[in-house]
Amino acid sequence: MFGLSCKVLEWFRSYLEQFSHRLSVHGILSDVQFVLSCVLLGSFLGPLVFTMHNHSLGIIAQWCGIIYHLYADDIQLYTTLDPDNELNFSSSLKNLEHCIADIWLLMTQNLLRLNDNKTNIIYLASSHCVRSLKTAALQMGQSLITPKWVSKNLGVIYDKYINMHELVTSVCRAAYYHLKNIHCLKAFLTHESLVTVVHAFVTSCIDNCNSLLYGISDYNINRFQQNQNSEAHIVTNTRKYDHITPILQKLHRLPVRWYINFEILLITYKSINDMAPEPTFVI
């Protein structure tokens, strides 16, 4: 399937076979036990081998006509629904359910397990469509997965309207919590340490995945901007009501809305000019 043969295949086989482990409790060692199948956590080849191991999941999704994304052990399946066409709506859901059943069976055969507790279903639609949308539950193995109005995807919170309001609320809450603590501790920190702490706990929160916030409401942008302004006032030791524009310029920080546009332009530029990171493995 992957074109591995001869020495390369032997290399992979030697890497994956003959693993053993033993436990130590209060200095007493257990007998050595051999592991039939294993990928070392944190190893260099771990992500590559795991991706190869899960390659069949993508094949199943493609065969079912389901859009999919795979990221390490995170599996995302997407399908489109027509709420005005009951036949299309039910058949699309059935197709998705069959796809999940096939993936569940394949993973069971490969000694893996879909985690029911971490599996979410969310229906994304406009506020107009959501009112008439039938949010049906889906069967996965022995469990019935009910839809949620909010779901986390690779650390990003999505809501049913895709207006990112829940994400903004979560980020602002975390940023405010850290700003409050940093403000209490700033008297005990050097300026360099203060900048480092603010960047680590606040700036990273505000800037993380912010290109997804393009087009959000002015209300949510202003909530982000208030946190950025508070961060700038703490770092520069200025008063709350001092004009923020020269302070941000001094810190070489763009306002939130401009920074979102900058991130999108930067990603686009790198994509057009082949400056994106090279993939380590292509299936």
Phi and psi in degrees as GROMACS dihedral restraints (atoms count N, CA, C in turn):
[ dihedral_restraints ]
;  ai    aj    ak    al  type     phi  dphi    fc
    3     4     5     6     1  -105.8    20    10
    4     5     6     7     1     1.8    20    10
    6     7     8     9     1    75.9    20    10
    7     8     9    10     1    23.1    20    10
    9    10    11    12     1   -90.9    20    10
   10    11    12    13     1   133.3    20    10
   12    13    14    15     1  -153.6    20    10
   13    14    15    16     1   169.6    20    10
   15    16    17    18     1    53.3    20    10
   16    17    18    19     1  -127.5    20    10
   18    19    20    21     1   -62.7    20    10
   19    20    21    22     1   -37.8    20    10
   21    22    23    24     1   -65.0    20    10
   22    23    24    25     1   -42.9    20    10
   24    25    26    27     1   -64.3    20    10
   25    26    27    28     1   -40.7    20    10
   27    28    29    30     1   -64.2    20    10
   28    29    30    31     1   -36.3    20    10
   30    31    32    33     1   -63.8    20    10
   31    32    33    34     1   -46.8    20    10
   33    34    35    36     1   -63.8    20    10
   34    35    36    37     1   -40.2    20    10
   36    37    38    39     1   -64.7    20    10
   37    38    39    40     1   -41.9    20    10
   39    40    41    42     1   -66.9    20    10
   40    41    42    43     1   -29.3    20    10
   42    43    44    45     1   -72.4    20    10
   43    44    45    46     1   -35.0    20    10
   45    46    47    48     1   -94.7    20    10
   46    47    48    49     1   -17.9    20    10
   48    49    50    51     1   -99.8    20    10
   49    50    51    52     1   163.3    20    10
   51    52    53    54     1    62.6    20    10
   52    53    54    55     1    35.8    20    10
   54    55    56    57     1   -80.0    20    10
   55    56    57    58     1   142.2    20    10
   57    58    59    60     1  -137.1    20    10
   58    59    60    61     1   158.7    20    10
   60    61    62    63     1  -150.6    20    10
   61    62    63    64     1   160.6    20    10
   63    64    65    66     1  -151.0    20    10
   64    65    66    67     1   155.6    20    10
   66    67    68    69     1  -105.6    20    10
   67    68    69    70     1   148.9    20    10
   69    70    71    72     1  -123.2    20    10
   70    71    72    73     1   119.4    20    10
   72    73    74    75     1  -124.6    20    10
   73    74    75    76     1   113.3    20    10
   75    76    77    78     1    54.0    20    10
   76    77    78    79     1    40.0    20    10
   78    79    80    81     1    82.7    20    10
   79    80    81    82     1    -2.4    20    10
   81    82    83    84     1   -99.1    20    10
   82    83    84    85     1   124.2    20    10
   84    85    86    87     1   -93.8    20    10
   85    86    87    88     1   140.2    20    10
   87    88    89    90     1   -81.8    20    10
   88    89    90    91     1   173.0    20    10
   90    91    92    93     1   -67.8    20    10
   91    92    93    94     1   154.2    20    10
   93    94    95    96     1   -72.6    20    10
   94    95    96    97     1   131.1    20    10
   96    97    98    99     1  -119.3    20    10
   97    98    99   100     1   132.0    20    10
   99   100   101   102     1   -88.5    20    10
  100   101   102   103     1   140.6    20    10
  102   103   104   105     1  -100.8    20    10
  103   104   105   106     1   126.3    20    10
  105   106   107   108     1   -71.9    20    10
  106   107   108   109     1   -37.2    20    10
  108   109   110   111     1  -143.2    20    10
  109   110   111   112     1   132.4    20    10
  111   112   113   114     1  -163.4    20    10
  112   113   114   115     1   144.2    20    10
  114   115   116   117     1  -126.1    20    10
  115   116   117   118     1   123.1    20    10
  117   118   119   120     1   -66.0    20    10
  118   119   120   121     1   128.1    20    10
  120   121   122   123     1   -68.3    20    10
  121   122   123   124     1   128.3    20    10
  123   124   125   126     1    84.6    20    10
  124   125   126   127     1     1.2    20    10
  126   127   128   129     1   -77.9    20    10
  127   128   129   130     1   161.5    20    10
  129   130   131   132     1   -65.6    20    10
  130   131   132   133     1   -40.6    20    10
  132   133   134   135     1   -88.7    20    10
  133   134   135   136     1    -5.0    20    10
  135   136   137   138     1   -53.0    20    10
  136   137   138   139     1   -55.8    20    10
  138   139   140   141     1   -60.3    20    10
  139   140   141   142     1   -38.2    20    10
  141   142   143   144     1   -64.9    20    10
  142   143   144   145     1   -47.1    20    10
  144   145   146   147     1   -67.0    20    10
  145   146   147   148     1   -38.0    20    10
  147   148   149   150     1   -65.3    20    10
  148   149   150   151     1   -39.5    20    10
  150   151   152   153     1   -62.6    20    10
  151   152   153   154     1   -42.3    20    10
  153   154   155   156     1   -63.9    20    10
  154   155   156   157     1   -39.2    20    10
  156   157   158   159     1   -64.0    20    10
  157   158   159   160     1   -34.2    20    10
  159   160   161   162     1   -95.2    20    10
  160   161   162   163     1     9.5    20    10
  162   163   164   165     1   -58.8    20    10
  163   164   165   166     1   -33.9    20    10
  165   166   167   168     1   -66.7    20    10
  166   167   168   169     1   -23.1    20    10
  168   169   170   171     1   -63.4    20    10
  169   170   171   172     1   -40.8    20    10
  171   172   173   174     1   -65.7    20    10
  172   173   174   175     1   -36.5    20    10
  174   175   176   177     1   -64.1    20    10
  175   176   177   178     1   -42.5    20    10
  177   178   179   180     1   -62.6    20    10
  178   179   180   181     1   -44.6    20    10
  180   181   182   183     1   -62.7    20    10
  181   182   183   184     1   -42.0    20    10
  183   184   185   186     1   -64.0    20    10
  184   185   186   187     1   -40.9    20    10
  186   187   188   189     1   -64.1    20    10
  187   188   189   190     1   -33.8    20    10
  189   190   191   192     1   -84.3    20    10
  190   191   192   193     1    -3.8    20    10
  192   193   194   195     1    74.2    20    10
  193   194   195   196     1    28.2    20    10
  195   196   197   198     1  -103.9    20    10
  196   197   198   199     1   133.6    20    10
  198   199   200   201     1   -73.7    20    10
  199   200   201   202     1   138.5    20    10
  201   202   203   204     1  -142.6    20    10
  202   203   204   205     1   157.0    20    10
  204   205   206   207     1  -134.3    20    10
  205   206   207   208     1   137.0    20    10
  207   208   209   210     1  -121.9    20    10
  208   209   210   211     1   129.2    20    10
  210   211   212   213     1  -138.3    20    10
  211   212   213   214     1   104.0    20    10
  213   214   215   216     1    54.0    20    10
  214   215   216   217     1  -120.8    20    10
  216   217   218   219     1   -96.5    20    10
  217   218   219   220     1    16.0    20    10
  219   220   221   222     1  -101.1    20    10
  220   221   222   223     1   120.7    20    10
  222   223   224   225     1  -114.3    20    10
  223   224   225   226     1   129.3    20    10
  225   226   227   228     1  -126.6    20    10
  226   227   228   229     1   127.5    20    10
  228   229   230   231     1  -117.4    20    10
  229   230   231   232     1   138.0    20    10
  231   232   233   234     1  -130.2    20    10
  232   233   234   235     1   143.7    20    10
  234   235   236   237     1  -148.0    20    10
  235   236   237   238     1   154.1    20    10
  237   238   239   240     1   -98.9    20    10
  238   239   240   241     1   144.5    20    10
  240   241   242   243     1  -127.2    20    10
  241   242   243   244     1   144.0    20    10
  243   244   245   246     1  -111.2    20    10
  244   245   246   247     1   100.4    20    10
  246   247   248   249     1   -65.0    20    10
  247   248   249   250     1   -18.6    20    10
  249   250   251   252     1   -87.1    20    10
  250   251   252   253     1    -9.6    20    10
  252   253   254   255     1  -118.2    20    10
  253   254   255   256     1    98.4    20    10
  255   256   257   258     1   -62.6    20    10
  256   257   258   259     1   -36.1    20    10
  258   259   260   261     1   -66.7    20    10
  259   260   261   262     1   -46.2    20    10
  261   262   263   264     1   -63.1    20    10
  262   263   264   265     1   -40.3    20    10
  264   265   266   267     1   -62.1    20    10
  265   266   267   268     1   -50.4    20    10
  267   268   269   270     1   -68.3    20    10
  268   269   270   271     1   -39.1    20    10
  270   271   272   273     1   -68.1    20    10
  271   272   273   274     1   -36.6    20    10
  273   274   275   276     1   -65.0    20    10
  274   275   276   277     1   -41.2    20    10
  276   277   278   279     1   -67.7    20    10
  277   278   279   280     1   -39.7    20    10
  279   280   281   282     1   -64.0    20    10
  280   281   282   283     1   -40.1    20    10
  282   283   284   285     1   -62.7    20    10
  283   284   285   286     1   -42.1    20    10
  285   286   287   288     1   -64.2    20    10
  286   287   288   289     1   -40.4    20    10
  288   289   290   291     1   -64.6    20    10
  289   290   291   292     1   -40.0    20    10
  291   292   293   294     1   -65.6    20    10
  292   293   294   295     1   -38.3    20    10
  294   295   296   297     1   -62.4    20    10
  295   296   297   298     1   -44.8    20    10
  297   298   299   300     1   -62.7    20    10
  298   299   300   301     1   -40.1    20    10
  300   301   302   303     1   -63.4    20    10
  301   302   303   304     1   -41.6    20    10
  303   304   305   306     1   -66.0    20    10
  304   305   306   307     1   -40.9    20    10
  306   307   308   309     1   -65.8    20    10
  307   308   309   310     1   -41.1    20    10
  309   310   311   312     1   -60.9    20    10
  310   311   312   313     1   -41.8    20    10
  312   313   314   315     1   -66.6    20    10
  313   314   315   316     1   -44.3    20    10
  315   316   317   318     1   -61.8    20    10
  316   317   318   319     1   -44.1    20    10
  318   319   320   321     1   -66.6    20    10
  319   320   321   322     1   -36.4    20    10
  321   322   323   324     1   -62.6    20    10
  322   323   324   325     1   -41.3    20    10
  324   325   326   327     1   -66.7    20    10
  325   326   327   328     1   -28.4    20    10
  327   328   329   330     1   -95.0    20    10
  328   329   330   331     1    18.2    20    10
  330   331   332   333     1    63.5    20    10
  331   332   333   334     1    29.0    20    10
  333   334   335   336     1  -115.1    20    10
  334   335   336   337     1   170.2    20    10
  336   337   338   339     1  -146.1    20    10
  337   338   339   340     1   132.4    20    10
  339   340   341   342     1   -75.9    20    10
  340   341   342   343     1   127.8    20    10
  342   343   344   345     1   -83.8    20    10
  343   344   345   346     1   110.3    20    10
  345   346   347   348     1   -60.8    20    10
  346   347   348   349     1   -38.0    20    10
  348   349   350   351     1   -69.3    20    10
  349   350   351   352     1   -21.8    20    10
  351   352   353   354     1  -106.7    20    10
  352   353   354   355     1     9.8    20    10
  354   355   356   357     1   -97.2    20    10
  355   356   357   358     1   125.1    20    10
  357   358   359   360     1  -123.2    20    10
  358   359   360   361     1   150.5    20    10
  360   361   362   363     1  -123.5    20    10
  361   362   363   364     1   131.8    20    10
  363   364   365   366     1  -137.4    20    10
  364   365   366   367     1   135.2    20    10
  366   367   368   369     1   -97.9    20    10
  367   368   369   370     1   121.5    20    10
  369   370   371   372     1  -104.4    20    10
  370   371   372   373     1   126.0    20    10
  372   373   374   375     1  -162.5    20    10
  373   374   375   376     1   169.5    20    10
  375   376   377   378     1   -71.7    20    10
  376   377   378   379     1   163.3    20    10
  378   379   380   381     1   -60.7    20    10
  379   380   381   382     1   -29.7    20    10
  381   382   383   384     1   -70.4    20    10
  382   383   384   385     1   -43.0    20    10
  384   385   386   387     1   -75.6    20    10
  385   386   387   388     1   -31.2    20    10
  387   388   389   390     1   -61.2    20    10
  388   389   390   391     1   -33.0    20    10
  390   391   392   393     1   -62.1    20    10
  391   392   393   394     1   -34.9    20    10
  393   394   395   396     1  -102.4    20    10
  394   395   396   397     1     1.9    20    10
  396   397   398   399     1   -80.8    20    10
  397   398   399   400     1   130.3    20    10
  399   400   401   402     1   -87.1    20    10
  400   401   402   403     1   108.6    20    10
  402   403   404   405     1   -90.3    20    10
  403   404   405   406     1    85.4    20    10
  405   406   407   408     1   -80.4    20    10
  406   407   408   409     1   151.0    20    10
  408   409   410   411     1   -83.2    20    10
  409   410   411   412     1   159.4    20    10
  411   412   413   414     1  -122.5    20    10
  412   413   414   415     1   147.2    20    10
  414   415   416   417     1   -88.1    20    10
  415   416   417   418     1   132.5    20    10
  417   418   419   420     1  -135.5    20    10
  418   419   420   421     1   105.4    20    10
  420   421   422   423     1    65.1    20    10
  421   422   423   424     1  -122.5    20    10
  423   424   425   426     1   -97.8    20    10
  424   425   426   427     1     4.0    20    10
  426   427   428   429     1  -111.3    20    10
  427   428   429   430     1   150.7    20    10
  429   430   431   432     1  -107.8    20    10
  430   431   432   433     1   114.6    20    10
  432   433   434   435     1   -91.2    20    10
  433   434   435   436     1   117.3    20    10
  435   436   437   438     1   -91.9    20    10
  436   437   438   439     1   148.0    20    10
  438   439   440   441     1   -66.7    20    10
  439   440   441   442     1   151.8    20    10
  441   442   443   444     1  -120.3    20    10
  442   443   444   445     1   155.1    20    10
  444   445   446   447     1   -84.6    20    10
  445   446   447   448     1   -20.3    20    10
  447   448   449   450     1  -134.5    20    10
  448   449   450   451     1   138.3    20    10
  450   451   452   453     1  -143.8    20    10
  451   452   453   454     1   145.7    20    10
  453   454   455   456     1  -101.0    20    10
  454   455   456   457     1   131.6    20    10
  456   457   458   459     1  -129.7    20    10
  457   458   459   460     1   107.1    20    10
  459   460   461   462     1    52.8    20    10
  460   461   462   463     1    42.9    20    10
  462   463   464   465     1    87.0    20    10
  463   464   465   466     1    -6.5    20    10
  465   466   467   468     1  -105.0    20    10
  466   467   468   469     1   130.9    20    10
  468   469   470   471     1   -92.6    20    10
  469   470   471   472     1   125.0    20    10
  471   472   473   474     1  -112.4    20    10
  472   473   474   475     1   143.2    20    10
  474   475   476   477     1  -113.1    20    10
  475   476   477   478     1   170.2    20    10
  477   478   479   480     1   -63.8    20    10
  478   479   480   481     1   -24.8    20    10
  480   481   482   483     1   -92.1    20    10
  481   482   483   484     1    -6.1    20    10
  483   484   485   486     1    54.7    20    10
  484   485   486   487     1    33.9    20    10
  486   487   488   489     1   -95.1    20    10
  487   488   489   490     1     2.8    20    10
  489   490   491   492     1    61.9    20    10
  490   491   492   493     1    18.1    20    10
  492   493   494   495     1   -64.8    20    10
  493   494   495   496     1   -40.9    20    10
  495   496   497   498     1   -67.1    20    10
  496   497   498   499     1   -36.8    20    10
  498   499   500   501     1   -63.9    20    10
  499   500   501   502     1   -46.1    20    10
  501   502   503   504     1   -60.6    20    10
  502   503   504   505     1   -43.1    20    10
  504   505   506   507     1   -61.0    20    10
  505   506   507   508     1   -44.3    20    10
  507   508   509   510     1   -65.1    20    10
  508   509   510   511     1   -44.6    20    10
  510   511   512   513     1   -66.4    20    10
  511   512   513   514     1   -44.0    20    10
  513   514   515   516     1   -64.6    20    10
  514   515   516   517     1   -37.2    20    10
  516   517   518   519     1   -64.0    20    10
  517   518   519   520     1   -44.5    20    10
  519   520   521   522     1   -66.5    20    10
  520   521   522   523     1   -41.8    20    10
  522   523   524   525     1   -64.7    20    10
  523   524   525   526     1   -41.6    20    10
  525   526   527   528     1   -63.6    20    10
  526   527   528   529     1   -41.1    20    10
  528   529   530   531     1   -59.9    20    10
  529   530   531   532     1   -46.6    20    10
  531   532   533   534     1   -69.9    20    10
  532   533   534   535     1   -38.4    20    10
  534   535   536   537     1   -62.8    20    10
  535   536   537   538     1   -39.7    20    10
  537   538   539   540     1   -62.8    20    10
  538   539   540   541     1   -43.8    20    10
  540   541   542   543     1   -68.1    20    10
  541   542   543   544     1   -40.7    20    10
  543   544   545   546     1   -65.4    20    10
  544   545   546   547     1   -37.7    20    10
  546   547   548   549     1   -61.7    20    10
  547   548   549   550     1   -35.6    20    10
  549   550   551   552     1   -72.0    20    10
  550   551   552   553     1   -27.3    20    10
  552   553   554   555     1  -100.5    20    10
  553   554   555   556     1    -7.7    20    10
  555   556   557   558     1   -61.3    20    10
  556   557   558   559     1   -28.2    20    10
  558   559   560   561     1   -65.7    20    10
  559   560   561   562     1   -20.9    20    10
  561   562   563   564     1  -100.8    20    10
  562   563   564   565     1     3.1    20    10
  564   565   566   567     1  -113.2    20    10
  565   566   567   568     1   144.9    20    10
  567   568   569   570     1   -72.2    20    10
  568   569   570   571     1   165.7    20    10
  570   571   572   573     1   -61.6    20    10
  571   572   573   574     1   -41.8    20    10
  573   574   575   576     1   -63.5    20    10
  574   575   576   577     1   -41.8    20    10
  576   577   578   579     1   -66.9    20    10
  577   578   579   580     1   -37.6    20    10
  579   580   581   582     1   -62.2    20    10
  580   581   582   583     1   -45.3    20    10
  582   583   584   585     1   -61.6    20    10
  583   584   585   586     1   -42.4    20    10
  585   586   587   588     1   -62.7    20    10
  586   587   588   589     1   -44.7    20    10
  588   589   590   591     1   -65.5    20    10
  589   590   591   592     1   -42.3    20    10
  591   592   593   594     1   -63.4    20    10
  592   593   594   595     1   -43.8    20    10
  594   595   596   597     1   -64.3    20    10
  595   596   597   598     1   -39.2    20    10
  597   598   599   600     1   -70.1    20    10
  598   599   600   601     1   -38.6    20    10
  600   601   602   603     1  -104.4    20    10
  601   602   603   604     1   -22.9    20    10
  603   604   605   606     1  -114.7    20    10
  604   605   606   607     1   -56.3    20    10
  606   607   608   609     1   -58.6    20    10
  607   608   609   610     1   -41.1    20    10
  609   610   611   612     1   -62.2    20    10
  610   611   612   613     1   -35.1    20    10
  612   613   614   615     1   -66.2    20    10
  613   614   615   616     1   -46.0    20    10
  615   616   617   618     1   -69.8    20    10
  616   617   618   619     1   -37.7    20    10
  618   619   620   621     1   -86.3    20    10
  619   620   621   622     1   -15.6    20    10
  621   622   623   624     1   -65.8    20    10
  622   623   624   625     1   121.5    20    10
  624   625   626   627     1    54.9    20    10
  625   626   627   628     1    30.3    20    10
  627   628   629   630     1   -72.5    20    10
  628   629   630   631     1   -12.9    20    10
  630   631   632   633     1   -65.6    20    10
  631   632   633   634     1   -18.9    20    10
  633   634   635   636     1   -74.2    20    10
  634   635   636   637     1   -10.1    20    10
  636   637   638   639     1   -92.8    20    10
  637   638   639   640     1     8.0    20    10
  639   640   641   642     1   -61.9    20    10
  640   641   642   643     1   130.0    20    10
  642   643   644   645     1    87.4    20    10
  643   644   645   646     1     4.3    20    10
  645   646   647   648     1   -71.9    20    10
  646   647   648   649     1   168.2    20    10
  648   649   650   651     1   -67.4    20    10
  649   650   651   652     1   156.6    20    10
  651   652   653   654     1   -60.2    20    10
  652   653   654   655     1   -33.9    20    10
  654   655   656   657     1   -59.5    20    10
  655   656   657   658     1   -47.2    20    10
  657   658   659   660     1   -71.3    20    10
  658   659   660   661     1   -35.6    20    10
  660   661   662   663     1   -61.2    20    10
  661   662   663   664     1   -42.8    20    10
  663   664   665   666     1   -64.7    20    10
  664   665   666   667     1   -33.1    20    10
  666   667   668   669     1   -64.6    20    10
  667   668   669   670     1   -42.5    20    10
  669   670   671   672     1   -63.4    20    10
  670   671   672   673     1   -42.6    20    10
  672   673   674   675     1   -64.0    20    10
  673   674   675   676     1   -36.0    20    10
  675   676   677   678     1   -61.9    20    10
  676   677   678   679     1   -39.3    20    10
  678   679   680   681     1   -67.7    20    10
  679   680   681   682     1   -40.7    20    10
  681   682   683   684     1   -64.7    20    10
  682   683   684   685     1   -39.1    20    10
  684   685   686   687     1   -64.0    20    10
  685   686   687   688     1   -43.0    20    10
  687   688   689   690     1   -62.2    20    10
  688   689   690   691     1   -41.2    20    10
  690   691   692   693     1   -60.1    20    10
  691   692   693   694     1   -44.1    20    10
  693   694   695   696     1   -66.5    20    10
  694   695   696   697     1   -39.4    20    10
  696   697   698   699     1   -64.7    20    10
  697   698   699   700     1   -38.5    20    10
  699   700   701   702     1   -67.3    20    10
  700   701   702   703     1   -43.9    20    10
  702   703   704   705     1   -66.0    20    10
  703   704   705   706     1   -39.4    20    10
  705   706   707   708     1   -93.7    20    10
  706   707   708   709     1    -1.7    20    10
  708   709   710   711     1    57.7    20    10
  709   710   711   712     1    43.2    20    10
  711   712   713   714     1  -107.0    20    10
  712   713   714   715     1   166.8    20    10
  714   715   716   717     1   -78.9    20    10
  715   716   717   718     1   158.3    20    10
  717   718   719   720     1   -59.1    20    10
  718   719   720   721     1   -37.1    20    10
  720   721   722   723     1   -97.7    20    10
  721   722   723   724     1     9.7    20    10
  723   724   725   726     1   -69.0    20    10
  724   725   726   727     1   145.2    20    10
  726   727   728   729     1   -59.4    20    10
  727   728   729   730     1   128.3    20    10
  729   730   731   732     1   -83.0    20    10
  730   731   732   733     1   -26.5    20    10
  732   733   734   735     1   -58.3    20    10
  733   734   735   736     1   -51.9    20    10
  735   736   737   738     1   -64.0    20    10
  736   737   738   739     1   -28.7    20    10
  738   739   740   741     1   -68.2    20    10
  739   740   741   742     1   -44.4    20    10
  741   742   743   744     1   -65.5    20    10
  742   743   744   745     1   -37.3    20    10
  744   745   746   747     1   -63.4    20    10
  745   746   747   748     1   -40.2    20    10
  747   748   749   750     1   -63.3    20    10
  748   749   750   751     1   -35.3    20    10
  750   751   752   753     1   -87.7    20    10
  751   752   753   754     1     0.0    20    10
  753   754   755   756     1    57.5    20    10
  754   755   756   757     1    43.3    20    10
  756   757   758   759     1  -115.7    20    10
  757   758   759   760     1   128.3    20    10
  759   760   761   762     1   -79.5    20    10
  760   761   762   763     1   147.8    20    10
  762   763   764   765     1   -57.2    20    10
  763   764   765   766     1   156.3    20    10
  765   766   767   768     1   -54.9    20    10
  766   767   768   769     1   -48.6    20    10
  768   769   770   771     1   -63.0    20    10
  769   770   771   772     1   -41.2    20    10
  771   772   773   774     1   -67.2    20    10
  772   773   774   775     1   -37.0    20    10
  774   775   776   777     1   -68.2    20    10
  775   776   777   778     1   -35.1    20    10
  777   778   779   780     1   -61.5    20    10
  778   779   780   781     1   -46.1    20    10
  780   781   782   783     1   -63.1    20    10
  781   782   783   784     1   -40.0    20    10
  783   784   785   786     1   -61.3    20    10
  784   785   786   787     1   -43.6    20    10
  786   787   788   789     1   -62.2    20    10
  787   788   789   790     1   -41.9    20    10
  789   790   791   792     1   -65.3    20    10
  790   791   792   793     1   -43.4    20    10
  792   793   794   795     1   -63.5    20    10
  793   794   795   796     1   -38.2    20    10
  795   796   797   798     1   -66.8    20    10
  796   797   798   799     1   -43.8    20    10
  798   799   800   801     1   -62.8    20    10
  799   800   801   802     1   -42.4    20    10
  801   802   803   804     1   -62.9    20    10
  802   803   804   805     1   -44.2    20    10
  804   805   806   807     1   -61.3    20    10
  805   806   807   808     1   -44.6    20    10
  807   808   809   810     1   -66.3    20    10
  808   809   810   811     1   -35.5    20    10
  810   811   812   813     1   -68.0    20    10
  811   812   813   814     1   -43.3    20    10
  813   814   815   816     1   -66.7    20    10
  814   815   816   817     1   -35.7    20    10
  816   817   818   819     1   -99.9    20    10
  817   818   819   820     1    19.3    20    10
  819   820   821   822     1    54.2    20    10
  820   821   822   823     1    44.3    20    10
  822   823   824   825     1  -107.1    20    10
  823   824   825   826     1     8.9    20    10
  825   826   827   828     1   -72.8    20    10
  826   827   828   829     1   154.8    20    10
  828   829   830   831     1   -60.3    20    10
  829   830   831   832     1   141.1    20    10
  831   832   833   834     1   -72.2    20    10
  832   833   834   835     1   133.0    20    10
  834   835   836   837     1   -67.3    20    10
  835   836   837   838     1   142.9    20    10
  837   838   839   840     1   -80.0    20    10
  838   839   840   841     1   -18.3    20    10
  840   841   842   843     1  -156.6    20    10
  841   842   843   844     1   132.9    20    10
  843   844   845   846     1  -122.3    20    10
  844   845   846   847     1   125.5    20    10
